[in-house]
Amino acid sequence: MSVWRWCVDGVRSACIVLCCSLILVFPVLAATEKNESCQKNSPLVFGVLPFISAEQLVFRFTPLVNYLSENLQVPVRLETAPDFVEFARRTHEESHYDILFTAPHFFTRAKQKAGYRLIASVDSPEMWAVIVVPKQSEIHVLQDLEGKRLATVPPLGLATLLVRKTLFEAGIDPDVDLDMVITPTHDASLLSSYHGVTDASALMQPPFEAASEKVRDSMRIIARTESTPHIPISVAPWLGEDCAAEIAELLVNMGSTPEGKAVLQHNRFTGYRQGEPSIYESLNDLLSR
Amino acid sequence: MHRKPITLFQTLRFRLIASVVSIEIIMLSLLVWNNISIIQATHTDRLRDTATSMIQQIARTSGNYMVAVDYATLEDYLSNIIDYQELSYLVILDRDEHAVIALGEFPVQPWPVQETHPAQVTDGVFDISDVITVAGQPMGRVLMGFSLSLMDEAIRKSRTRGISIAAAEIVLTVIVTVLIGLGLTRRLGILAVAAQEVGKGDYSIKIPVEAADEVGRTASAFNYMVTEVSNRTQQLEAAESKSRSLLAENRNLVHTSLNVQEEERKHLARELHDELGQCITAIQADAESIRDLSRDGDSRIKTSASAILDVSSRIYEVVHSMMQRLRPGVLDDLGLVEALKDAIAAWQERNPGTQCLFNVSGDLENLGERINITVYRIVQECLTNISKHAQADNITIALTKAADGLLLAIQDDGKGVDLSIPRSGLGLVGMRERVESLGGEFSLDSREGDGLSIMISVPLSGDEVQV
């Protein structure tokens, strides 16, 4: 009897020790497995649409890249492209970027052409494009733009697409009634009217909000376009599910750590949320124009 | 003047040329060395600054292309820079140290170690690198190599040019210095030869004045000096000749005067002896006769006759003494030595406190009238002076006949005289004149408190020896 009891107690103790060991070791093993999944593609290339100058882009996104690199324990490299067209080409034809931070309509096309998977979105209200003029300008409504010079981003840029749609809806043919001046970035578009090179500027609202206070305060918004979902973050098709999930988890939970909060604050984002591919389907209509 | 031969190294010409050339070589060497150092420093600093400026410019402007992975545009941009002559290679490395752009003769890996200054270069290429950054984030690295061949060539040319200029200047300096030195020393040599000729008494020499420089002015001054010296010399010679003539006349006059004096003395002594002596002798004879005849008579006659006899004796002694001083008869009768002994003995009687030693050497017979009377008068004058002034205890008189003349030495141990003080008396002058009238030499030596000595030498010739 006592021998039997001794055996039962021994088996019970062994099970308890084994369970405790598994509980303690599992996170370590799990973490190791996650890191190994991302390391297959080391270094990860974090591609950002060149919507602002490279200098500004590096300044704004280096903390986010470093945050991901430190937490993934994998080198993450920030890259962009000379322009929207080249960025789109690298995305669609080469799937060059492991992690893609691009405009909503570009994600839709990348998903369609290269199989990029949405993992998160910027957790902020919808964004839109604005048309701004210098405060002392005589342009007050869209109709005043007729015969004027309107600076905007490249034709594939979301701001250009949204503004063109807005102008059409206001009865203005942007290809006939005014002169669309293409600039490489949102910054360049804003500064062109600020310095008087053009009469007005079209750009997305986030870059306008991020512009210097001096420039922003000297400008006046005369129109805003319809809203679109905020920036999506997607990953290349070959990136493993585990690695993608790890990246998504880091982004979504970024606001829960002081370091993550600092990164969000630097980017002027409130946070990231789980990606919902369906909200970007509405942009197909915009792309079809 | 004897002219010592001088070596080449002692010549002014050699020293002048050697000094100037040495200074030129040293200074120009320092100048060239300094210039080469400055040129090297300037070139290396310029290359360093250029390289630093270029690589910093590339590092600051390439970041946008690197983050955009726009290597084609970046390569187009850098292709313009690679044309820079000194640039050997230009390599852009990405963040993985992979060469994404390589222009020029870029080196094989491992990449060269960065050098901070061209002076550190050992392989002929100045290798530098810089980090490409965007917004403070490293995006890669730029490597650049600058060939030192052009810089070395420029330095070599500058060095060659500097050394050539210095060498040309040294050669020109040597030529000019040699020409100037030759011209200068040749004219100085003419001056030296002319000075030697003038020293020999040739005042007719004239130096050609070839230029109006310092040497020319010296030559003019030399010519003027020679003319003046010549004139002054002629004047001095004329004055000296005149003085000699006057002196000879004076001596003849003194000689004649002394002869006349001696002749007069001699004549006067003879007259005294012949006339007055005879008369006194007659008076004494008559006085003795009167005294003898009146021996038994009137005593007053006897007394008067005795008085006349005493007076006449006294007159005779005076006359005899005068005769001795005017012309010692013993000189003519017994010769010089006996006359001197007689005079010294008479002097000794008058000056018993002084011992006089008289030494005679040689045959002193037949010296001649002039020498005898001269020696006698000098001894007589010396004894008179000693008794008056010397306060001497001992006197030595030595008369010696040597092979070439007669020597007379008179020395006393009296108080002596200071010869630097001019004497007002004529005794010494008379002695000197007497000796020099015979062609002899007279010398005097004395110090205060240490006596006085007189040395006389008189040449003896056949003409002087008269019996």
HADDOCK unambig.tbl for C-alpha pairs under 7 A between the chains (distance, minus, plus):
assign (segid A and resid 54 and name CA) (segid B and resid 64 and name CA) 5.29 0.50 0.50
assign (segid A and resid 54 and name CA) (segid B and resid 67 and name CA) 6.94 0.50 0.50
assign (segid A and resid 55 and name CA) (segid B and resid 64 and name CA) 6.69 0.50 0.50
assign (segid A and resid 55 and name CA) (segid B and resid 134 and name CA) 5.73 0.50 0.50
assign (segid A and resid 55 and name CA) (segid B and resid 135 and name CA) 5.58 0.50 0.50
assign (segid A and resid 58 and name CA) (segid B and resid 134 and name CA) 6.60 0.50 0.50
assign (segid A and resid 58 and name CA) (segid B and resid 135 and name CA) 6.13 0.50 0.50
assign (segid A and resid 59 and name CA) (segid B and resid 135 and name CA) 5.38 0.50 0.50
assign (segid A and resid 78 and name CA) (segid B and resid 67 and name CA) 6.98 0.50 0.50
assign (segid A and resid 79 and name CA) (segid B and resid 67 and name CA) 5.03 0.50 0.50
assign (segid A and resid 79 and name CA) (segid B and resid 68 and name CA) 5.76 0.50 0.50
assign (segid A and resid 79 and name CA) (segid B and resid 69 and name CA) 6.99 0.50 0.50
assign (segid A and resid 80 and name CA) (segid B and resid 67 and name CA) 5.86 0.50 0.50
assign (segid A and resid 80 and name CA) (segid B and resid 68 and name CA) 4.33 0.50 0.50
assign (segid A and resid 80 and name CA) (segid B and resid 69 and name CA) 6.94 0.50 0.50
assign (segid A and resid 81 and name CA) (segid B and resid 68 and name CA) 3.98 0.50 0.50
assign (segid A and resid 81 and name CA) (segid B and resid 69 and name CA) 6.19 0.50 0.50
assign (segid A and resid 81 and name CA) (segid B and resid 70 and name CA) 6.70 0.50 0.50
assign (segid A and resid 82 and name CA) (segid B and resid 68 and name CA) 5.37 0.50 0.50
assign (segid A and resid 82 and name CA) (segid B and resid 70 and name CA) 6.13 0.50 0.50
